[in-house]
Each structure stands twice: as structure tokens, then as C-alpha cells.
Amino acid sequence: MDLVSSQICKTGDIGIYNNLFGGKMLAWLDEAGGTYAASICCTPNMITLKMDEVVFKKPVKVNDHIRIYGEVKRMGRSSLTINLEARRFNFSAHNEQLVCSTTITFVRIDEYGQAVPISEEIRNKYKHLQQ
């Protein structure tokens, strides 16, 4: 998996049980996935179509460093699906623990919001993952 993004959990990100608010993590995953999809497809015009089940395995606390990793799972004509993992990085032990994971599908769109094909050149790079 490729490192896509990193975040630091701040006091304003915490919910009532002193853990990272789940909605904040979803926003981080969506933004990281969208940025990754845009870079793969060489266009800023990618929108979120669907987020699959999100499994929260570990809590995130204030000052935790979160690294988000992604990899392309499927490539369609105008969409791609990305597996994402958020991992907590421990600086002193220099290791990572899986915090949560999900799969998000993004669609390439034109200026009117209509789906348009991802370039054939890019789709050919991911031919083995095509639907």
C-alpha cells in the first residue's frame, strides 16, 4: 500500500469518550482517498460514490499520529475502488497499528457532474484490476 496522507489527532477532533470522533476519521479517509484517486487518474474531478463498511479496530487519542495508506482494488471505465487503511504510528517503537479500514469508490466526472471515462492509458496500467 502507498502512504497517501498523515494526520495528527488534536483536541478539537475528540468526541465525548476522549477518542477521535468517528466522523472525523471518515472525513480523513474520504479526503485521502479522493486525493489518491485524483492523482492516479490525473484529474481533480473525482467524487465519492460509495464508502463500504468501516471497521474501527483501535481508538485514536490526542497527539496520535495517523498514517493513511491506499491501494487500487478495482478499475472501471469511469470509476476506481480504493482500499484504505488508517494506522497509528508509534514514534518511540517505530511501528504501526491498524486503526480502521474501508473501501471507497470514486468516479471521474466532467464540469456538469456527469461520469466520464478514465483515460485508456491509465486503465491499461490497471488492466488486471478491471471489472
C-alpha positions in Angstrom: 0.0 0.0 0.0 1.1 3.6 -0.7 1.3 6.2 2.0 -1.4 8.7 1.0 -1.8 11.1 3.9 -1.0 11.7 7.5 -2.9 13.5 10.3 -2.3 14.4 14.0 -5.3 13.9 16.3 -5.9 17.3 18.0 -8.1 18.2 21.0 -10.8 19.5 18.7 -11.0 16.1 17.0 -12.0 14.2 20.2 -15.6 13.0 21.0 -17.2 12.5 24.3 -15.3 9.3 25.2 -11.9 11.0 24.7 -11.3 9.2 21.4 -11.2 10.6 17.9 -14.7 11.3 16.6 -15.6 8.7 14.0 -16.9 11.2 11.6 -13.5 13.0 11.6 -11.8 9.7 10.7 -14.3 9.2 7.9 -13.5 12.7 6.6 -9.8 12.0 6.7 -10.3 8.7 4.8 -12.5 10.3 2.2 -10.1 13.2 1.6 -7.1 10.9 1.4 -8.8 8.5 -0.9 -10.1 11.3 -3.1 -6.7 12.8 -3.4 -5.2 9.4 -4.2 -7.8 8.7 -6.8 -7.3 12.1 -8.4 -3.5 11.5 -8.6 -3.9 8.1 -10.1 -6.5 9.3 -12.7 -4.6 12.6 -13.4 -7.6 14.8 -12.8 -9.0 16.8 -9.9 -12.5 15.8 -11.0 -13.2 12.8 -8.8 -16.2 12.4 -6.5 -17.0 9.8 -3.8 -19.6 7.3 -5.0 -19.6 4.8 -2.2 -17.9 4.0 1.1 -18.1 0.4 2.2 -18.2 -0.8 5.8 -15.7 1.0 8.1 -14.3 -1.2 10.8 -12.8 0.8 13.8 -10.4 -1.6 15.5 -8.4 0.7 17.9 -9.1 4.1 19.5 -7.2 7.2 18.5 -6.2 9.7 21.2 -5.0 13.3 21.2 -1.5 13.6 19.7 -1.7 10.2 17.9 -0.1 10.3 14.5 -2.3 8.7 11.9 -1.0 7.4 8.5 -3.4 6.6 5.8 -2.4 4.1 3.2 -4.2 3.2 -0.1 -4.1 0.8 -3.0 -6.3 0.4 -6.1 -8.6 -2.6 -5.7 -10.6 -2.2 -9.0 -10.5 0.0 -12.1 -13.7 0.5 -14.1 -14.5 2.6 -17.1 -15.1 5.8 -15.2 -14.6 4.7 -11.6 -12.0 3.2 -9.3 -12.2 1.5 -6.0 -9.5 2.0 -3.4 -8.7 0.0 -0.2 -7.7 2.4 2.6 -6.2 1.7 6.0 -5.6 4.2 8.8 -2.7 3.2 11.1 -1.5 4.8 14.3 2.3 5.4 14.2 4.3 5.0 17.4 7.4 7.1 17.1 9.3 5.5 20.0 8.7 1.9 19.0 8.8 2.9 15.3 5.8 0.7 14.4 2.2 1.0 13.2 -1.1 -0.4 14.5 -4.2 -0.7 12.3 -6.9 1.7 13.5 -9.5 1.2 10.8 -10.0 0.2 7.2 -12.6 0.7 4.4 -13.0 0.6 0.7 -14.2 3.7 -1.2 -15.3 4.0 -4.9 -14.6 7.3 -6.7 -16.0 8.4 -10.1 -14.4 10.7 -12.6 -16.8 13.5 -13.7 -16.9 16.4 -16.1 -17.8 20.0 -15.4 -21.5 19.1 -15.4 -21.1 16.3 -12.8 -21.6 13.5 -15.4 -19.4 10.4 -15.3 -16.6 10.4 -17.9 -14.1 7.7 -18.8 -10.8 7.5 -17.1 -8.1 7.6 -19.8 -7.4 4.4 -21.6 -3.7 4.8 -20.8 -4.4 4.8 -17.1 -7.0 2.0 -17.4 -4.4 -0.1 -19.2 -2.0 0.2 -16.3 -4.6 -1.4 -14.1 -6.0 -3.8 -16.7 -5.5 -6.7 -14.2 -8.0 -5.0 -11.8 -10.7 -4.1 -14.3 -14.3 -5.1 -13.7 
